[in-house]
Amino acid sequence: MELIKSLKNNRKIGILGLGYVGLPLANAFSKKFNVLGIDVDENKIDLYRSGKDVTNEIGDEALKESGIEFTSNLSRISECSLIIVTVPTPIKLDKTPDLTPVEKATETIGKYMVKGTYIVYESTVFPGVTEDFCVPKIEEQTNLEYGVDFFVGYSPERINPGDKKNRVESIVKIVSGMNEIVTKEIAAVYGEIISAGLHIAPSIKVAEAAKVLENSQRDINIAFMNEVSIVLNKMEIDTFDVLDAMNTKWNSLGFYPGLVGGHCIGVDPYYFIYQAEQLGYHSQIISSGRKINDSMSTFISNSLIKKMIQNNININRSKVLLLGITFKENTPDVRNSKVIDIIDDLNEYNIDISVVDDFADLSQTNTDNFEKIELSCIRDYHNYFDAVIYAVDHSNFNELNDINFLLKSNGVIIDLKNKFEKNGNVWKL
């Protein structure tokens, strides 16, 4: 039976992994199909069942109204005609890919899937992982034959956490399958929910490569801006004045300097670098971009210390406030946030650090060396801080048109988002 007919005859789409990617995808599919949202985190499943969206991607009301059935019972994979894998793909401490979540998800699917199942991976991987790493594991575990008893595709996620405009349905979806027939079947299913249209990739490896390279391209462009910012600061030239002038040209790309964290741009290039090195080629441009962007938190920390010393501020036990700790605006996601790296750097100077971020899921941070302040209480801290770092441009910070009231008379503002007017207190990238 065709996949889409199977799904419309009360079979299910199983979404394995219900984070920032899986939950919005499950919600979109639930408007057309029966959807089983599967995650091993029982606490998360309980919160979703109660209508609490811990990702803040679709919102509590939309979650309550969705038709998603949530479960942590992995054996229910057997009920699904289509399994979509949306587990994270992090990197190890040595910056090499950590395929453990994908491997565990694949082994779980192999344990419970039935004959005829379609499996689509959305997790970011380097070219070859789906067919050369995942498929053999399924064959080994099930004794089922690839292309006869089960079918595989790859459709890279393009979710932009915190973005309420560019949603699952409104982003062009890359779709690929093990052959033309499977690709057509998978495309028909995604076509039911993607209003922006589909791009049919000629192979799974092409789709895998497209994902890591679209983020690597952005990483390189931001790295160029960061390097430019470092040099222009040495020249005592305002970076944003230069960019305002440069961007008047029609073919300027409009990138800006800043911290690059999260689990896409800050991670995906390492997957491509790793695969290139396995083939005997040492990446030069992509590796250099990663090195620059990974170093920006230290550059910002050192710049702050320098500015504080210039203002005759005693560094030991000084008080520094960070406005924002997540990796980007309007999301609770703190994973791989470079703001946390700044906190770690400043802790080495025995600085008292406070953080304001009502969006952040602070339980996911790997440090507790800071005091949390609620935004509603911020007005109580007049003339309290030696320095303020405006790190994340959350929408609820818009009420803070002026943050000078937080500073002591010789205090310093580090404005990473070009939010405030230039004056003697404000330093920008």
C-alpha positions in Angstrom: 0.0 0.0 0.0 1.2 3.5 -0.7 2.6 5.4 2.3 0.1 8.2 2.2 -2.8 5.8 1.8 -1.5 3.8 4.8 -1.3 6.9 6.9 -4.8 8.0 6.0 -6.1 4.5 6.9 -5.4 5.1 10.6 -1.7 4.3 10.6 0.5 6.8 12.3 3.4 9.1 11.8 5.8 8.7 14.7 8.1 11.6 15.5 11.1 10.3 17.5 12.6 13.1 19.5 10.4 16.0 20.7 12.6 19.0 21.1 12.8 22.2 19.2 12.6 20.4 15.9 10.3 17.4 16.7 7.5 19.2 18.5 6.7 21.8 15.8 7.0 19.1 13.1 4.6 16.8 15.1 2.2 19.7 15.5 2.2 20.4 11.8 1.6 16.8 10.8 -1.1 16.4 13.4 -3.4 18.7 11.4 -3.4 16.1 8.6 -2.5 12.7 10.1 -2.5 10.7 13.3 0.7 11.6 15.0 2.5 9.7 17.8 5.0 12.0 19.6 7.7 9.8 21.1 10.5 10.8 23.5 12.4 8.9 26.2 12.1 11.9 28.6 9.0 11.0 30.7 9.0 14.4 32.4 8.9 16.2 29.1 6.1 13.9 27.9 4.1 14.6 31.1 4.5 18.4 30.5 3.4 18.1 26.9 0.3 16.1 28.0 -0.5 18.8 30.5 -0.3 21.5 27.7 3.1 23.0 28.7 5.3 23.7 25.7 8.8 23.6 27.2 10.3 24.6 23.9 8.1 27.7 23.4 8.0 26.8 19.7 4.3 26.3 19.3 2.9 27.7 22.5 0.8 26.2 25.3 -2.6 26.9 23.6 -1.6 25.4 20.3 -0.2 22.4 22.1 -3.4 21.8 24.0 -5.4 22.0 20.7 -3.0 19.8 18.7 -3.9 16.2 17.9 -0.5 14.8 19.0 -0.6 11.7 21.1 2.5 11.7 23.4 4.2 8.6 24.7 7.5 7.4 26.2 6.6 3.8 25.3 9.1 3.1 22.5 7.3 -0.2 21.6 4.5 1.9 20.1 6.8 2.5 17.1 5.3 -0.7 15.7 2.0 1.3 15.2 3.7 3.7 12.7 4.0 3.5 8.9 6.4 6.4 8.9 9.0 7.2 11.6 10.7 10.6 11.5 13.9 10.9 13.5 14.5 14.4 15.0 17.0 13.6 17.8 19.9 16.1 18.4 23.3 15.6 16.8 25.9 17.2 19.1 29.7 17.3 19.0 32.1 15.7 21.4 34.7 17.7 23.4 37.2 17.2 20.6 34.8 18.8 18.1 34.0 15.5 16.3 30.5 14.4 15.6 28.6 12.6 18.3 26.3 10.2 16.6 25.2 8.5 19.8 21.6 9.9 19.8 21.1 8.9 16.1 22.6 5.5 16.8 20.3 4.9 19.8 17.2 6.1 17.9 18.1 3.8 15.0 18.5 0.8 17.3 15.2 1.6 18.9 13.5 1.7 15.5 15.1 -1.6 14.5 13.8 -3.2 17.7 10.1 -2.2 17.3 9.4 -1.4 13.6 7.3 -3.6 11.4 7.8 -4.7 7.9 7.0 -2.0 5.3 8.0 0.9 7.6 9.4 4.1 6.1 12.1 5.9 8.1 13.1 9.5 7.4 16.0 11.1 9.2 15.8 14.9 9.9 18.8 15.1 12.3 21.8 16.9 10.9 24.5 14.4 9.8 27.4 14.4 7.4 26.9 12.8 4.0 26.7 9.0 4.2 25.4 8.6 7.7 21.9 7.6 6.7 22.8 5.0 4.2 26.2 3.8 5.4 25.7 4.0 9.2 22.0 3.8 10.0 20.7 1.4 7.4 23.2 -1.4 8.2 22.3 -1.2 11.8 18.6 -1.7 11.0 19.4 -4.6 8.7 21.6 -6.2 11.3 19.1 -5.9 14.0 16.0 -6.9 12.1 17.1 -9.2 9.3 14.9 -7.1 7.1 16.1 -6.2 3.6 16.7 -2.5 2.8 14.5 -1.4 -0.1 12.3 -4.5 0.1 11.1 -4.6 3.8 11.8 -1.1 4.9 12.5 2.2 3.1 14.6 5.2 4.1 14.8 8.9 3.3 16.4 12.1 4.5 14.8 15.5 4.9 17.0 18.0 6.8 15.3 20.1 9.5 15.3 23.8 8.9 13.6 25.0 12.1 14.7 28.4 13.3 14.1 28.4 17.1 12.3 31.4 18.4 11.2 32.5 14.9 7.4 33.0 14.8 7.4 33.9 11.2 9.4 31.2 9.5 7.6 28.1 10.7 7.7 24.4 9.5 5.0 25.0 6.9 6.5 28.1 5.5 10.1 26.9 4.9 10.9 25.1 1.7 11.6 21.4 2.5 14.4 19.4 1.0 13.2 15.8 0.5 15.2 12.7 -0.6 14.7 9.0 -0.6 16.7 5.8 -1.4 15.2 5.8 -4.9 12.8 7.7 -7.0 9.7 5.8 -5.8 10.5 6.2 -2.1 11.3 9.9 -2.7 7.9 10.4 -4.3 6.1 8.7 -1.4 7.9 10.7 1.2 7.4 13.9 -0.8 3.7 13.3 -1.0 3.5 13.1 2.8 5.5 16.3 3.4 3.6 18.0 0.7 0.4 17.7 2.8 1.9 20.2 5.3 4.5 22.3 3.6 2.9 25.3 1.9 6.3 26.8 0.8 6.9 23.8 -1.5 9.4 21.0 -1.7 12.9 20.7 -3.2 13.5 17.1 -4.4 17.2 16.3 -3.9 18.6 13.6 -6.3 20.0 11.5 -3.5 20.1 11.2 0.3 23.8 12.2 0.3 23.0 15.5 -1.5 20.3 16.3 1.0 22.7 15.5 3.9 25.4 17.7 2.4 23.0 20.6 1.7 22.1 20.8 5.4 25.6 21.0 6.8 26.7 23.4 4.1 23.8 25.9 4.4 24.8 26.4 8.0 28.5 26.3 7.3 28.0 29.1 4.7 26.3 31.3 7.3 29.0 30.5 9.9 31.7 31.6 7.5 30.0 34.9 6.7 29.5 35.7 10.4 33.2 34.7 11.0 34.2 37.2 8.4 32.2 39.9 10.2 33.7 38.9 13.5 37.2 39.1 12.2 36.5 42.5 10.6 35.1 43.7 14.0 38.2 42.7 15.8 40.4 44.6 13.4 38.2 47.7 13.2 38.2 47.9 17.0 41.9 48.0 17.0 41.7 50.8 14.5 39.1 52.6 16.8 36.6 52.5 13.9 32.9 51.8 14.7 32.1 48.4 13.0 28.4 49.2 12.6 29.1 52.6 11.0 31.2 50.7 8.5 28.5 48.1 7.9 25.8 50.8 7.5 27.9 52.3 4.7 28.9 49.0 3.1 25.3 47.6 3.1 24.1 50.4 0.8 25.5 48.4 -2.1 23.0 46.1 -3.7 25.1 42.9 -3.4 26.2 43.3 0.2 25.1 40.3 2.1 23.9 42.0 5.3 25.8 39.9 7.9 26.8 41.3 11.3 29.3 40.3 14.0 28.1 38.4 17.0 28.2 35.2 19.1 27.5 32.0 17.2 26.1 29.2 19.4 23.2 26.8 19.4 22.9 23.4 17.8 23.0 24.3 14.2 25.4 27.0 13.0 27.8 26.4 15.9 27.8 22.6 15.4 27.0 21.6 11.8 30.3 22.8 10.2 32.2 20.4 12.4 30.3 17.5 10.8 31.5 18.6 7.3 35.0 19.2 8.6 35.1 15.8 10.1 34.0 14.0 7.0 36.4 16.0 4.8 39.3 15.0 7.1 38.2 11.3 6.9 38.8 11.7 3.2 42.2 13.2 3.6 41.3 16.8 3.1 41.9 19.4 5.8 39.2 22.1 5.6 40.7 25.6 5.6 38.0 28.1 5.2 35.3 26.3 7.2 37.8 25.4 10.0 39.1 29.0 10.1 35.5 30.3 10.4 34.8 28.0 13.3 38.0 29.0 15.1 37.1 32.7 14.8 33.5 32.2 16.0 34.5 30.0 18.9 37.0 32.6 20.1 34.5 35.5 20.2 33.3 34.9 23.7 36.9 35.2 25.0 37.4 38.3 22.8 34.3 39.9 24.4 35.3 38.9 27.9 38.8 40.3 27.5 37.4 43.5 26.0 35.1 44.0 29.0 38.0 43.5 31.4 40.1 46.0 29.5 37.3 48.6 29.5 36.7 48.1 33.2 40.3 48.6 34.0 40.4 51.8 31.8 37.4 53.1 33.9 39.3 52.4 37.1 37.0 49.6 38.2 38.4 47.1 40.7 37.9 43.8 38.9 37.9 41.6 42.0 34.3 41.2 43.3 33.0 43.7 40.7 29.4 43.2 39.6 28.5 42.3 36.0 25.0 41.9 34.6 24.2 39.8 31.5 21.0 40.6 29.7 20.2 37.3 28.1 21.9 33.9 28.4 20.2 31.8 25.6 22.0 31.2 22.3 19.5 33.5 20.5 16.5 35.7 21.1 13.0 34.5 22.2 13.9 30.9 22.9 14.5 29.0 26.2 17.4 27.1 24.5 20.7 27.6 26.3 22.5 24.6 24.7 25.9 25.6 23.3 25.2 29.3 24.2 28.4 31.3 23.9 27.0 33.6 26.6 27.7 30.8 29.1 31.3 30.8 27.8 31.5 34.5 28.7 30.2 33.7 32.2 32.9 31.0 32.6 35.6 33.4 31.4 34.5 36.2 33.9 34.3 33.7 36.8 38.0 33.3 36.5 38.4 37.0 37.6 36.3 36.5 40.7 33.5 38.6 39.3 29.9 38.6 40.8 27.7 37.8 37.8 23.9 38.2 37.5 21.7 37.2 34.6 18.3 38.4 33.5 16.5 36.0 31.1 12.9 35.1 31.7 12.9 33.0 28.5 15.9 30.7 29.5 15.6 27.1 30.7 18.4 27.5 33.3 18.1 23.9 34.3 20.0 23.1 31.0 23.0 25.3 31.9 26.2 23.6 33.0 27.1 26.3 35.4 25.4 27.9 38.4 28.0 30.6 39.1 25.6 33.5 38.7 22.5 35.0 40.3 19.3 35.1 38.4 17.3 38.3 38.5 13.7 38.5 37.2 13.1 41.2 34.6 10.2 42.6 36.7 12.7 43.3 39.5 15.4 45.0 37.4 14.4 48.5 38.3 15.5 47.8 41.9 19.1 47.7 40.8 19.8 51.4 40.2 23.5 52.3 40.1 24.4 48.7 41.1 26.5 47.2 38.4 30.0 47.9 37.2 29.2 46.5 33.8 26.2 45.3 31.8 26.5 43.0 28.7 23.5 43.2 26.4 23.9 39.7 25.0 20.5 38.5 23.6 17.9 40.7 22.1 14.8 39.2 23.7 11.5 40.9 22.8 10.7 41.5 26.4 13.9 43.6 26.7 12.3 46.2 24.5 11.0 48.0 27.6 14.6 48.7 28.5 15.2 51.7 26.2 18.0 52.9 28.4 20.1 50.7 30.7 22.4 53.3 32.0 20.4 53.4 35.2 21.8 50.0 36.1 25.4 51.3 36.1 27.6 52.9 38.7 29.1 56.3 37.6 32.1 54.7 35.9 30.2 51.6 34.6 30.6 50.0 31.2 28.0 48.7 28.7 29.0 46.0 26.2 26.3 46.1 23.5 26.5 42.9 21.4 23.3 43.7 19.5 23.8 47.3 18.4 20.8 48.2 20.5 21.8 51.4 22.2 23.2 54.8 21.1 26.9 55.3 21.2 28.3 57.2 24.2 31.3 57.0 26.4 29.9 54.1 28.4 28.9 51.9 25.4 31.3 49.5 23.6 30.1 47.5 20.6 31.5 44.7 18.5 
